[in-house]
Amino acid sequence: MKPNTTETDLATATERHLLNTVGVAPDQAGAPEVLQAVSQAVREQLSQRWVRTQANDRATKARRVYYLSMEFLIGRTFGNALASLGLQGDAAAAAEKHAKTLEDLAAGEPDAALGNGGLGRLAACFLDSMATLGLPSFGYGIRYEYGMFAQSIQGGRQVEHPDSWLENGTPWEFPRAGIGYPVCFGGWVEQPALPGGKAQWRPAAEVNAKAYDMVIPGHGTDKVSTLRLWKAVAPAHIDLHAFNSGDYARAAEVKNQFENISWVLYPNDSTPAGRELRLRQEYFFTSASIQDILARHLEEHPTLDNLHEKVAIHLNDTHPAIGVAELMRLLVDQHGMAWEAAWKITQQTFSYTNHTLMPEALETWAVDLMHHVLPRHLDIIFRINHEFLAFAASKKPDDVEFLRRLSLVSEGGEKRVRMANLSIVGSHMINGVSQLHSDLLVQTIFSDFAYLWPERFTNMTNGVTPRRWLAQANPKLSSLLDQTLGQGWRLNLDELAKLKTAGDNSSFRIAFAEAKQHNKSRLAALIHKTIGLQVDPTSLFDVQVKRIHEYKRQLLNLLHVITRYQEILDNPNGDWQPRTVIFAGKAASSYHMAKQIIRLIHDVAAVINNDRRVGDRLKLAFIPNYGVSVAEVIMPGAELSEQISTAGTEASGTGNMKLALNGALTIGTLDGANIEIGQAVGDDNIFIFGLRTPEVEAQRRAGYQPMRIYEENARLKSVLDAIASGAFSPDEPDRYRGVVDALLWGGDHYFLLADYDSYVSTQLQVDRRFRDRDAWARSAIANVAGMGPFSADRTIGQYAEQIWHVQPRR
Ligand SMILES: *Cc1c(COP(=O)(O)O)cnc(C)c1O
């Protein structure tokens, strides 16, 4: 019999770390010190699993998947690590010795916010699933010194603050002193003397990429995975001269020129930043990662000829697309492989996920800039393009426009390299992230590529990890699920389907509603703590949380809020369903319109929340600093999930999945994964409104006239007139002229006015349904029950089987 000694083990280890690692007398330890000590004790256990997992992968020469992503929006690790090791109880006991709860401790950990939004959070959910499924895998990214900016609100406006998440170090990373690679930039290329020979790149500068590993624990397995992040370090020799001459300021400046590559995350998630430093960041982490991959391969295999049999490299969007040229460079220039052989291997090795349909959001780089920063890679891209266009011409002779659209280089005006085209040509599989998005990819922006290679395009609908987004974020609902279904849903989310019958059981519905009420109170407390607003925890909690972007249409939501406000004033004795409308989200620092929308939300909130005629019937709350940890409180407390993007603009969404998983009903357009969510939960348990994608397209083509709608819709006119005339900004009546003008005169690019009526009337249906609390609970339960397919485990299982051909080992 194995004695259960883990509690004493963890408690003992904690005391040992307090004394030896943290350096504090155990009776003097506050929450930060206890957190550090428990984390160190947990780290030890993870480290041992890590060594075992790696040794096993090495011994079996496993085929591995490498997930390259510019962003990983991880959030906190403490709670997740404890859950993965099954150590929550032991840790709680260890904390209790110091009169602390686990919540006290966890709150002290800063979020690792190395990403902007959905794309980065997806990468983090995927790491969790890859570890849990036991896929031999690595994530690769950048160890940003400063992650996503922290948002505060001052005078209704977003203010950005640096996110110095590493200030006090982190127990979850392991610096790998021995692992580093040179990454070169600039200079010129010595062309081969003979055609087909090796080119010599003579770079102008070199920086070292140093590896820092973050441990990614798997759940229900002793497998762990690795997120390897690169930090830029100036080469030791570079500043010696200035240092020797005593000019320390100059030495520091030179050092900074190199090290700024990994300083800060670009606070933007859809448009290319267009800055040279961003290109350097992309190449920096991609080059270091691929050098590392080749080095690992050569430790296990005598040759690179079988690279594609042992290595799958995945491009999370086009940010690492330069990897296609980099692998070619390494194989041909450094390892002497023939171009044709290298190209076959490269294409078989890469796969690519697209994340946007909006052409203006596709990444391109000016040829001139690329020539300046990566001259050898530009040559390689030109050659790839030359051979690709020759192939394409053979399929559609004499169609010049076809070739123009396919080219890796856009002509007409400034020449630019199209990173999506490079990714497609360099990959054997390309996927979208929801069924609609994948269908539209091959019908619209990538139709020419799909004509050439229909078999390369596929769909991988996104998912989220149930460990963080249900087990960790929603302990109340989780324990109800455990009582009802057992604990297996954590690793097999399809087991939630068994709830379909539990919804008929009134005592289950009551317990379910109680859990929701508890979580609403927790959310109400967060609102009160952050902005000082009291909200009624029995009102309908209507939630839109995501990056602030015109296509996501927070402004449409606000038009409904103002409509409701005006109608309450017009009809003060009406039987209004009380609502609390909750927003959270960051705007890119350079995105003026998104920042105006944040300010307008605050101005409208100031009017409505202080209007005594409205009372508790309508409240508007903007929770600052949206991020993973804030989301973990919001998702469980939400009742209505706003997923209202213009049809055809949201690739998938994952916030929609997290909210439904926590029992919120969706009000949404037929966009992204909303469509699949609707199919999974049933038409009666989702509120769909608005134009569909083909209808939006048809109206665009026919010449959409928002002004017409404005003139014909008195309710809408009254709302827009109120905004435009300064009803919410009396101190500056013109403040929102620009916002309204963009709708009326600027063409209303995202069709807010077209969808307004349908949206507002659907909100009335929401009210009606909510009044029948029992019917609402049944629908909420049906939402949870239908969420099995939206586990990231399902998504990663499909990638592993259909794209990566890597074996899960659970
Ligand atoms: C899930 C998530 C997102 C993505 O939300 P969408 O609604 O899909 O855009 C963005 N940020 C954070 C912090 C998240 O957790």
The ligand as a MOL file (V3000), in Angstrom:
LIG
                    3D

  0  0  0     0  0            999 V3000
M  V30 BEGIN CTAB
M  V30 COUNTS 15 15 0 0 0
M  V30 BEGIN ATOM
M  V30 1 C -11.2060 34.2050 -25.1770 0
M  V30 2 C -10.5210 35.4920 -25.0580 0
M  V30 3 C -10.4960 36.3780 -26.1410 0
M  V30 4 C -11.2040 36.0940 -27.4420 0
M  V30 5 O -12.5340 36.5830 -27.3670 0
M  V30 6 P -13.4580 36.6690 -28.6580 0
M  V30 7 O -14.7970 37.0070 -28.0880 0
M  V30 8 O -13.4530 35.3280 -29.2980 0
M  V30 9 O -12.9130 37.7360 -29.5200 0
M  V30 10 C -9.8440 37.5750 -25.9970 0
M  V30 11 N -9.2250 37.8980 -24.8390 0
M  V30 12 C -9.2450 37.0790 -23.7740 0
M  V30 13 C -8.5610 37.4970 -22.5210 0
M  V30 14 C -9.8850 35.8510 -23.8430 0
M  V30 15 O -9.8650 35.0360 -22.7810 0
M  V30 END ATOM
M  V30 BEGIN BOND
M  V30 1 1 1 2
M  V30 2 1 2 3
M  V30 3 2 2 14
M  V30 4 1 3 4
M  V30 5 2 3 10
M  V30 6 1 4 5
M  V30 7 1 5 6
M  V30 8 2 6 7
M  V30 9 1 6 8
M  V30 10 1 6 9
M  V30 11 1 10 11
M  V30 12 2 11 12
M  V30 13 1 12 13
M  V30 14 1 12 14
M  V30 15 1 14 15
M  V30 END BOND
M  V30 END CTAB
M  END
